[in-house]
Amino acid sequence: MMMRSRPLQINTMRDDMDKQQLETQKRLGQVETDVKIIKHDITIIKDNHLKHIEKDVSKIDTRLWAILFMIVALAASNVLATWFN
């Protein structure tokens, strides 16, 4: 009987190893798929979203320069008004 139980144990161990190997291959496939999706998302962010952000920052920059110009013009008009009074 001991002879029979030994080969069964070896076969069971091989089956367990095969199952683990299949599970590992499935997980690896899922990780590879996830990496492809993440790379695609990064490409979309770089190509699309960053351009929109750059456009928005440019608008803000233009507005800040306009505000600065108005402040300088107001200060200059106050200086000129005090000189002529």
SVG drawing of the C-alpha trace seen along z (x, -y; Angstrom):
<svg xmlns="http://www.w3.org/2000/svg" viewBox="-8 -122 14 124">
<polyline fill="none" stroke="black" stroke-width="0.4" points="0.0,0.0 2.8,-2.4 4.0,-2.0 0.6,-3.1 0.3,-6.1 3.7,-7.5 2.8,-7.8 -0.5,-9.3 1.3,-11.9 3.7,-12.7 0.8,-12.9 -1.1,-15.2 1.9,-17.4 2.3,-17.6 -1.3,-18.5 -0.9,-21.2 2.1,-22.5 0.3,-22.6 -2.6,-24.4 -0.2,-26.9 1.5,-27.4 -1.8,-28.0 -2.9,-30.5 0.5,-32.3 0.1,-32.4 -3.4,-33.9 -2.2,-36.5 0.7,-37.4 -1.7,-37.8 -3.9,-40.0 -0.9,-42.1 0.2,-42.5 -3.3,-43.6 -3.3,-46.1 0.0,-47.5 -1.2,-48.0 -4.3,-49.8 -2.2,-52.0 0.2,-52.8 -2.8,-53.8 -4.2,-56.0 -0.8,-57.7 -0.6,-58.4 -4.1,-59.9 -3.2,-62.1 0.0,-63.3 -1.5,-64.0 -4.9,-65.4 -5.2,-66.6 -1.8,-68.3 -2.6,-70.4 -5.8,-71.5 -4.0,-72.3 -1.4,-74.3 -4.1,-76.2 -5.8,-77.1 -2.5,-78.2 -1.9,-80.4 -5.3,-82.0 -4.5,-82.7 -1.1,-84.2 -2.8,-86.5 -5.3,-87.6 -2.6,-88.2 -0.7,-90.5 -4.0,-92.4 -4.6,-92.9 -1.0,-94.0 -1.3,-96.5 -4.5,-97.9 -2.8,-98.3 0.2,-100.1 -2.2,-102.4 -4.2,-103.2 -1.0,-104.1 0.3,-106.2 -3.0,-108.1 -2.9,-108.8 0.6,-110.1 -0.3,-112.3 -3.4,-113.5 -1.4,-114.6 1.2,-116.4 -1.4,-118.5 -3.5,-119.4"/>
</svg>
